[in-house]
Amino acid sequence: MRTFVLVAVSAMVSVAAQAAEPRSFSDHRVLNANAKLSVRNLAGLIEVEGWDRAEFDLSAQLGESAEQIEITGNAADLQVE
């Protein structure tokens, strides 16, 4: 069984003169044990960890330029953008 957990998506863009407070975002979903996870990141750091549960857990810090995180799909095929 191979599953993934997205531990942190940091879509933070820093502007030298102005640093805004990041906004927190989190989501948790049950997935199939053999689910496909697709992640598209425009900026920042992504850390992905696998674990022994058929679950998806997301914690993110959104910078000023990030509008939102979109999660689409289902328990077999999940997309994060």
Beta strands, then each sheet from edge to edge (+ up, - down):
strand 1: 3-11
strand 2: 23-30
strand 3: 36-39
strand 4: 45-51
strand 5: 55-62
strand 6: 71-73
strand 7: 77-80
sheet 1: 2+ 5- 1- 4+
sheet 2: 3+ 7+ 6-
end
